[in-house]
Amino acid sequence: MRNRFVKDIIAEKIGIKILSGSYPPASKLPSIREVAGQENRSTTTVQRTFYELERRGLIYKNRTSGYFVIHNRQRIIQLKIEECNHLTRVLYTELKKLGYSEQEVTALLEKHIPAEEQQN
């Protein structure tokens, strides 16, 4: 396990909400103070979180209104696919380090996907 900065953990939480659609395109994000209160962190930490999300291209800042999810749905879909590919590579690599074969990794994934999702 690697150590992670708090800003990265919060950025991951917000990023997941954006990529999953909980925060739809063009929606206003909670204020820095609101997120700081929810996460029990300083506003400086949350400011760094928002800078990171902005750097990743998930949000933008309106000088007078706060932070918003980007408008471009296609870009969000592209970022979601990139995140899926990244997580798949990480999972595969970590399982290989544990000694699992490609076939065993596939079997593990199939075992843990609920039956109703496999039919779709």
Protein Blocks (a to p, Z undefined) as FASTA:
>chain_A
ZZddfklmmmmmmmmmmmnomagghiacddfklmmmmnopafklmmmmmmmmmmnopacc
dfknopaddfblmlmmmmmmmmmmmmmmmmmmmmmmnopafklmmmmmmmmpcfklmmZZ
